[in-house]
Amino acid sequence: MRYVCDEALVLYRGRTMEHRPVAELLADPGHPYTKLLLASVPRPDWDPDSISRRRRKLDPLAAGGDG
């Protein structure tokens, strides 16, 4: 995403949570769902079960984002 896009739009349950330049979004994600998306990228310490549990705990009507 960093090399292909200038801006990113993060949707959660059909609502815009964040819409920012990619560099800003990757450096400092603001919404919990954005943080989970970034944590979902496989790496040596990756724990998909933990990410799945955290995703299920998200409040679907949580305030946040710009829309």
N, C-alpha and C positions, 0 to 999 in steps of 0.2 A: 504494500500500500504506500509506503514511504516514497518509493521510486516511481510510482505510476500516477498518483493522485496529488492534487493540490489541496483539496478539501475533502473532509469525510463527514458523512451524516450517519449517526447511530440511531436506529429505530429500536424501540422496545415495545412489544405488543401494539404495533401500529402507530406509536407516538414518537415524535422526534425528541430524543434525549440530549443530543449534542450535535452541533453543526459548526465545525471549526476547521482551520487549516490543519492538515495532517500532522505537521511537526509539533504544533501545540497539543493536539489530542494525544499523540503518543507520549509526549513528555509529561503531561499532567492531565490524565483523564479525570473528568469531573463527576460523572455518574457511576454508581456502583455497577451497572450493567456493562458499561464501557470497560471498566476495570476487569470484569469477568471475561469479556471477549478477549482482551489482551492477555489475560492469564491462561487462556485456552490454547495459545500457540505452544505446540510441543517443544520441550527443551529438557535437559537432563533432570531437573528437579520437578518436572511436570506431574501433577496429581489430578487426573481427570475426575476421580471420585469426589474429591474436595470441591472442585469447581462446580460439579453437578449439584452437590448439597447446598452450596452457597447460592446458586442460581434459583433453586426451589424456594429459598428463604426470601428472595426479593419480593417486596410488596408491589403487585402489579399496578397499583394506583399511586405509587410513590411520586412525590413532587420532584421535579428536577428537569433539566434540559431547557431548551429555549422554545418549546412549542407544545 
